[in-house]
Amino acid sequence: MTNLTDLTVAEIRDGFRAGDFTAREVAEGFNANVAAAKALNAFIVETPDHALAAADAADKARGEGALLPLSGVPIGMKDLFCTAGVQTTAASHMLEGFKPTYESTVSGKLWAAGAGMLGKLNLDQFAMGSSNETSYFGNVISPWKRGGGDNAALAPGGSSGGSASAISARLCPAATGTDTGGSIRQPAAFVGISGIKPTYGRCSRWGVVAFASSLDQAGPMARTIRDNAILLESMAGFDPKDSTSLDLPVPQWEAGLSSDLRGKKVGIPKEYRVDGMPAEIEALWEKGIALLKDAGAEVVEVSLPHTKYALPTYYIIAPAEASSNLARYDGVRYGLRDLPDGANLQDMYAATRAAGFGPEVKRRIMIGTYVLSAGFYDAYYTQAQKVRTLIARDFAKAFESCDLLLTPTAPSAAFALGEKQADPLAMYLNDVFTVPASLAGLPAMSVPGGLDAQGLPLGLQIIGKALDEQGVLNAGLAIEERAGFSARPDKWW
């Protein structure tokens, strides 16, 4: 008999509808996997009862002929999405114990579509990090190991490292993620799964703990392109509660999937060939080009001249917005309150924020406050916004001669936990390929392209025009079908 936890979202949905198994059997299988894999630390909160309740409702609906799009499918929820009555922490001590009285728009849409929740997934604190090592609840561990007897624990990427690790380890068939500068795409690349950051505004940010409001975007993570399309259809849509939400109909992305790229032009940005890029990443890129050519695409070279400024631009804008968003955590209204004996209001603010935020969050708040301060606002923040406009114009110009762009997702395979913690700049460089699309608000996804010499996954990134998630998904499908990536981590946990 097929192990139900090896099935994809599409296989669970279709098999359940065909009567091959019950939704409860699926939920019980994934609940068991979650309970057995605590060594990965992928979940902050486990919610087996939520998954079982949704499964029972799905089984009942099947008997009544009233199935929903995700009936029978349990998923993981990144612990940045507010979930009514279930602890939502953003992986921070500041929000430890916080149970929202409301549901985020994205999670609410998924529950309305019939999905069940297996638990709240670990992440970098307030989504700030590229390795999932900044969580107050401990780092997530990748289910992958290097070949050759190297037993060093590997980072699953970040900030959506809990989502990535859980999917790769078969603890859930899919999960939500959020992407500010690459936090869906980079962890997906590190663990050999797919994930898409849709166009900014496709998915509501309401009820998502904010990091950088002009960059944050929710998206799905799963093992296949089809699964991402299925999840995204349920997650996306206009939300009047979010002023940045796009008032547009949700396309039928799954029905539109096609790996035939004849008539499409794929651009290769020459500026992404950075100095010191490993030969394996260069070889992966060439492989991706060949796969897209085989699917019928024409490949052209394009230029994105302001790419070299994207990373410093991002690390001015994102911390600036973070310092503003995180000012609300003051010990007064909700969350942690640290009130030393004899303390006044200012003492409480200082003590609460000192205890509640981790080192990386404090670092970004300090940078953000500095670049927004009088005397430096124009020199840093205003200049960064101007460069952001130039980066967006570069993409618009490139898309005059092509339909999609292909790049590597990350400059390396997964690195060992602790390897880059002492050097924040080295950590930030993990976002070098993903940040530009985020600054421009464009849809982009990572697709597994192969393994490096040590047997670790490597990802290819596809960037599309605004609102062209279909083109991105189709190119991802073309790579998925031709790369034939089927590797999975050995079960060691």
Disulfide bonds with the S-S distance in Angstrom:
none
